[in-house]
Amino acid sequence: MKLPEAAYFQFTPDLRICRLLSGMWQVSGAHGDINPKAAVRSMLDYHHDGFTTWDLADHYGPAEDLIGAFRRDLRIGQGEQALAHTQAFTKWVPRPTRMTRELVEQAVNISRRRMDVETLDLLQFHWWEYTHSGYFDALEYLSQLRDEGVIRHLALTNFDTDHLEKIVRRGIRVVSNQVQFSLIDRRPEVEMIEFCQQNNITLLTYGTYCGGLLSEKYLGQPEPRPSQLNTASLRKYKNMIDAWGGWELFQEMLVVLNQIASEHHVSIANVAVRYILDKPAVAGVIAGVRLGVSDHRYDNARVFDFALTPDDLDRIHAVTAKSRNLFELIGDCGDEYRR
């Protein structure tokens, strides 16, 4: 299997990414045990099939170390030039405190060492408390490190539109913001997308599969009991479905998605992801991978085999029109982390 040209996006002038990023939250320990050697073998398989872009974080357990091991094995197997065709986007998620150049540089250097890179492709910065203004200092120091070549590009994760605007107005250059965006959570459409379009910022989206709930597995099924939600993703996105409109309305959505999927000979997940990939400003969707445990590469790749029609969209919107307004209920992107 090789992904088609449509599977790639010119993220920045020097970074061409796969629009289905392989997300490594699942190695953090909240989704079961991961065998490191099996994980790296799986990563090499993903790369071989064209899934060249990885999304991870400093606090995702061994994720950065796995990237380092993967890069070393890739270098041994295919030569140094092969490393130019893979991208690893990490995050820095510090506890709010006074930010110094030394502290920021130390954190970046830890990631560089773990990932076995001289320069981080993308550093996505998260900050827990807007009331603590230290994030401006952190971003200023990260910008300096970018200008010195330690970081290739600087980005954000889970910043709302208001604070993204404050950062941009301060003259801090960021290329993307990572936010939750799915058929269930469409909050980025309210304010975020327009601002990003106006300021040449793209979106990387997570939660687009709702942790696997947007799939045939849950079509026609009774509402799962808490004990059946056996991963952090399932628990997280089931709560989002409850806020959005509940299990009955979610079943109505799955029925419609299944009809559309059958007509295009794809899966429910493909339809859900295609819907988000087609949104303005969206550069890519993060698909969580359980390396060495399960593998959905072949199904995920089918998202590039079809296009949604106006009738498809009308049927989807007939269901979403019945849902609650999550922007009013929760707030803008990322506000659920700061309530």
N, C-alpha and C positions, 0 to 999 in steps of 0.2 A: 504494500500500500504506500502510495505517495500522495501527499496533499496537493491540490491544484493551486494555481497561481492566486486564485481568489482567497486563499487561506492566509495570505500575508498582507501586511500593512506597513507603509513607511512611517514608522512611529516618530522618528526624528531623522534629520538628513543622514545620520550615520548609523541608525539602528532600524533594521527591517525585522519585524516581529511576526510570529505566528498569532493569528487572531484568536486562537484558542490557547490561552496560556495554561500551562500545567501548574495547578496550585498545590502547594506543599503543606498547607495547614494540617492535613491528615497525618503527617509524621510527628506531630507535636505531642502525641500521647493520648489525646482525647478521642481517638478513633480506633484504638487497639494497638497492639504491638507491631512494629515494623522490623524486619530483618535487614540490616544495612547492606549486606552483600546482594541480597535479592532485589533491594530497592535500586541499587546502582545498575544492576543488570537491566532492570525495567526501564530506567532512565535512558540507557543506551538504545533500547528498543524504540522508545518514544522519539528520540533524536533521529534515528534511522528512518522513521516514517514521516519526518517533517515537523514534529511537534518540538520546535527548537527553543521555545521561550518558557522560562520558569518563573513562578511567583512564590516568594518565600518571605521570611522575616527572621530577625535576630532571635526572637523568642519562640520560634516554631521547633522546639526541641533540637534535633540534629540536622535540621534542613540545610543550614549553611555548610556543615561538614559534609553532607551528602553531595552537595554541589561541588565541593572541592574534590571528593573522591571520583565523582563522575568526570570532571574535567581531566583529572590525571589519567583515568582509564581511556578517555576519548583521545587524549594526546598520544598515549602508547599505541592504541589501535589504529588511529587514522592520521596521526601526525599533528604538528603544531597548527597547521593551517585550518584544521577542523574546528578549532576553538573560535575562529572568527564567525562561525555559523551557528553559534548558540548564544543565548542571552539569559542572564539571571538577574531578576529584579528583587532586591531584598528591601527590608524595611528596618527603620530604627524606631523603637517605641519606648522612649525613656520615661521614667517617673518624673513628673514635674518638679524641678528644682532649679537652682541658679545654674545657668548654662555658661560654661567657660570654653575657650578654644581648646584647652587641654582635654576636657571631658568629651567634647564632641569628636575631636580627632582620635582619641583613644577608642571610642565606640566604633568609628569607621574602620580603624586599623584592625580591630578584632574581626569584623566581618570580612575584610580583605584577606586576612590570614586564614580564616576558616574556609573561605570560598576559593582560596588559591588563585587570587587575581591581584594584579597591580592596580587596576582601576575598576571600581564598581560601575556596572553598566547603568544602573538606576538605583538611587537611594530614595525610598518613599518614607516620608516622615509623618509620624502620628503624634498627637499631643492630647492628653486626657482632659486638661482643665483650661478652658479659654480665659478664666479669671486670673490665671498665672501667665503673665506676659513673657515668660522665659522662652516661649516658642519663637518669638521674633529673633532673639539672640542666637538660638540654635540654628535657625535658618540662615542667618547672616554668616555664621561660621561654616555651615555646610556649603553655602555659596562660595566662600573663599576656597574651600577644599575642591569644589568643582572647578573653579578657575585655575587652580594649581594642578589639575589633572588627576586628582585622587578619585574623584567621582566624575563620571561622564555626564550624567544628567540628574537633576534634582526634581523630586515629585512629592506629592502629598497622599495621605490616605485618610479617609473619613473626616475631611474638613467640610463644613457647610459653606454655602455660597457667600454668606456675609463675611466669614473669616478668610475664605479664599480671596475675596475682593480686597480685604485689608492687606493681605500678604502681597498681592499683585500691585496695589497702589503704593506699597512701600518700596517697590522696585526690585523685589525678589522674584527671580525668573524660575518658574516651575513648568514642567512639560505635561504633567498629568495629575489627576486626582483619582484615587481608587475608592469606589463607592458601591454600596449595595444597590442592585438594579435588576428587577425581574418583572415578570407579568404580575406578580403579587405586590411588589414594592416598586412603584413607578415615581417615587418622589423626585428623582433627578429631573423629570420633565417639567417640574414646576418653576424652578429658578436656575438650577445648576447648568443645564445644557446650554441655555441662551448665553449665560456669562462665559462659559468655556468657549463657545463659538466666537464670541467677540474678542477673546483674548488668546486665541491659538493654543488652547489647552485641551487635551483629550481625556477621555474617561476609560479606566480599566474597571470592569464590573465584576463583583462577586455575588454569591447568592442567587445567581441566575437560574440554577437548577433547583433551587430551594433544598439543597442537601440531598437531592435524589427524590424528593416528594413529587416533583413534576415529571412523572413517569407512569408507564403502564402498570407498574407494580402496585400502585395505590388507586388505580381506576376501579370504581365499583366496590371499594373496600370500606368497611366500617372505620370510624375514627379510631386511630391507634391509641392504645393505653400508654401512659407514661413509661411503663416498663418495656414497651416495644420500641421506644425511641432510644435506641442503644448507642447512638453517636452524638457528639456535640452538635454536629450539623443538623441532624434530624430534630433535636430538641429546639435549637435556635429557630429554625425556619417553620416548625409547627407553631411556635408562638407567634411568628409573623403572620401566618395564615389565620390564626385565631383573631388577631387584631384586624386583619384585612376584611374578614367576612365570615369566617368559620368553615367547618368541614363540609357542610352541605353545599355552600356556594363554590367551594374548591372542587367538589365532585362535578358540579355543573361545568366548571372550567375544564376539567380533565376530559369530560365527554366531548366538548367542542374541540379541544386540542387533538383528541384521538381521531375525530372525524377528519380534521384537516390533515393530520399525519397520514392517515390511510389513503387519502386522495393523492398525496405526494410521495407515497411509498417510503416514508421516513418514520421516525419515532416522535413521541410526545416531547421528549427532551429536545430533539432537533428543532421543533417548531418554537418552543419556548426560547431557545437560544437565538434562532434566526430573527425572532422579533426584536431582541435587544441589539444584536449586531447591526440591524438596519437603522437604529436610532442615530440621530445626528450626534457628533462628537465622540461616539463610542469607537475606540481603537481596538479593543479586544475584550473577550469574556474569559474569566478564570474558571477552569474546570478542575475541581479537586481530584487528585489522583491518590489512590491507596496503593502505593508502589509495592509490587511483589505480592499483593493480596488480591486485587481485582483489576480489570483492565477494560476500559470502555472506548479505547481509541477508535475502533472501526465504526462503532455507532456514532460517536461524536463527530467523526470526519464527514458524515453524511449531511451535516448542516450546510455544507458548501455545494450540495447537489441540487438545490431547489430554491425557489423564491416564493414568498408569500404574496397572494393576490389581494386586490382590494376587497373581494368578498371574504377572504380569510380574515382580514383585519376587522371587517364589520362584525363578523361572528364573535371574534375575541372581545371586541369592545362592547358588544351587547352584554357580555358577562361582567366585564370590569366596571361597567356603569352601575352595577348593583352593589359594588363594594364600598367600604368606608374610605374616607379620605385620610390616608396615612400621614400626609403632610400636616394636616390639622391635628391629627391624633398624637403623632410622635414628634413632629418637627422635620427640619431639613435633613439632608444626608448626614449620617454620623451622629445626629443628636441623641440617638438611643444610647450612646456610650457616655453621655455627659449629663444625664438627667438626675 
